[in-house]
Amino acid sequence: MENMKQALIEAGKNMLGRGLTVETWGNISLRDPQTGYIYLTPSGMNYSLLTEEDVVVFDAAGHHMEGGRRPTIEKDMHLGILANRPDVNAVIHTHPVYSQVFAVLGMPIPAIIDESAQVFGGDVPVAKYGLPGSRELADHVIQALGRENNACLMANHGAVCLGATMEMAFKCCAVLEMTAQIYQMCLQIGTPNLIEAEQIAVMKSLAQNYFNHK
């Protein structure tokens, strides 16, 4: 359990250090595939100061198991995503600048570069707006992610990225923000060339079956 808590703490520092959020915004969850326990960042705390005692733990049914802090306000969103996605063990909710531009515009981000084609396999959709911490927002995000999407934007809010591991979830975060920045720059200059759907499908398959070393 301590290793999972420490992994979550390091992820929080990593998210802040990479500029994927500011101050105490954003939140992270990590599921232990052995026990099904879900580890959540606490609400409103400085990521650089978190200790193992601050991590909040729930079981797969959503029962509080450990931790005296209030869990992130987006607890229901994290628990709902993980319940809907058995292939996912890490969920990172970020507030990245370039991705948020498109979240505010309500514009999906297309797979305009090879990296995003391989990681996302298509457009990154936009979840409808809901108030922070609301069941409505959780449902919108779960619907936007569906059974296959590794990321979605949250209208006027931020982004959510998923992974079978925390490393893979952070890869999604990095590729999403890079793609968003490139897409914004392209739109300022002209009309971006899109990669054909058949080519995107091939690259996604390569990423899953050839580049993915297990």
N, C-alpha and C positions, 0 to 999 in steps of 0.2 A: 504493500500500500504506500509506503514511504517513497518508493521509486516513482510511482505514478504521480504522487503529489509534487515531487521535485521536478518531474518532467513538465508538469503543468506550470509550475513557477518559472522555469526556464523559458517556456513558450511565451509567457506574458512579457518577460524581459525582451525576448526576441521580437515580438510584435511591436513593442514600443521602440526598440532600437532600430528597427527597419523603417520606421516612419509610417507604419500601417495604421496608427491611431495617434491620438494626442491625449495627454493627461490620463484620466482613468476610464475613458470611453473604450468601447469594444469589450469582448468577452470570449472565453475559450472553454471548451469542454474536451475531455479525454475519457474514452471508455476502455476499461480493462477487459480484453476479450476473454480472459480466463474466468473472471467472476461476474462480468456484466455490470460491475459498479461503474458509475459515471462521476468523474471529478470535474468540478466547476470552479471557475474563478469567483471570488466574492464580489459584492457590489461596492462600487465607489472607492476602491483602494488603489494606492500607488503600486504599480506592477513591480517596481524595483525594490519594494519593501516587503513583499509577500513572504510569509513563512509557511511551513507545512500546516501549522495550526489554523491558518486562514482559509485553507482549501475546504470546500464544502462537498460532501459525498452523498450520492443518491444511489439506490439500487435501480434495477431495470424497470421496476414498476413505478418509480418516481417517489419512493419513500425515503425520507431523510435518514441517513445512516450515521453521519459524522460531520463535525464542524459547527462551531458556534456562530459563525458569521452569517449574514444574510447572503444568499447566493445571488449571482448576477440577476438583474431584472429580466433578462431574456432566458431564464431557466426553462420555461415551457417550450420555447423555440428549440433549444438544444436537445431537451429530452425528446421532443416530438420528431426532430430530424433523425436522431439516433434510433428511435423506435421504428421509423419508416425505412431506414437504410442500414440493413445488417452488414453491408459491405464497407461501412464507414465507422471509424473509431475516433476521429478527431474532427472537431468543428471549430472554425475560427471566424468570429465576427469582427470585421475591421471597419475603420473609417478612413480609407485611403483617398487622397485628394483627387486624382484623375478619375478613378472609378466613380467617385461620388458626383463628378460632373455629369456623367451619363445617368446616374441614379436620379439626380434632380431633373434631368431632361426626360426621364422615362424612356430612354433609348437603350435597347439591347446592344451589347458589344459583339460584333461579328468576329469570326476566326480569320483575321486578316493576315496573320503571320503563322509560320510553321509551328512555333511553340504553342500558340493557343489552339491551333487545329489538333495538335497531339494531346494536349491536356484536357481540353473541353469538348472537342469533337463537334463543335458548332457554336451557335450564338450563346452568349451568356445572357439569360433572360432577366427581366425586371419583375420583382415581386411587388404587388400592389401595396400602397401605403397603409400602415396601421400604427397606432400609437405605441411607443416603446413599452415593452413588457406586456402588451395585450395579447389575448388569445387570438384576436383577429390577425395581428402581425405574424404570429407563429404559424397560423394556418396558411397565410399568403406565401410565406417563405417555403414551407413544406411543399406546397403545391407547385411553386416555381422550380424547386429542385427536382421534384418527381423522383423517379427511380434511377435516373442515369446522370443528371447534371451534377457536376462537381463544384459549381459556383452559381451564385445569382446575385444581382444587385437588389438592394432594398430601397424602394422609391423614397427620395429625399432623406436618406438615412445612412446607408453604407453598403457593405458587401458581406456575403457569407461564402466561405470556401471550405471544402470537405476533403478528407483523405483517409485512406485505410490506416495511415500512420500520421503522426504530427509532421514528419518531414514532408510527406506528400501533400498535406494540407497547406504547408507553407510554400511549397512549389506552386500550388494553385494561386495563392495570394500574390506571389511575385510575378507570375505570368499574367494574371488578370490586370494588375496595375501597369505593367509594361505595355500590354496590349492597349489599355485605355489611353495611355499617354501617346502612343504612336497613332492611334485612331484619331485622337483629337488634333494632333499636328497635321495629319493627312487631310482632315476635313477643312482645316484652315487654308490649305494650299490648293486642293482640288478634290476630285472624286476618287476615293480609294479603290484599287483593284481588289476584287474578292476572289478567294480561292474556291474552286468549284466543289460542290458537295461530294462528288465521287472521290476527289483527291483528299478532302478532309477525312472521309471515312477510311481511306487507306492509311493516312498518317495516324489516326487514332488507333487503328489496329496494330500498326508498327509499335506505337508507344506502349500498348498493352502487352504485346507478345514478343517483341524483339528487344526494345530498349529497356524494358522493365526487368532488372536483375533481382531475383529473389534469393 
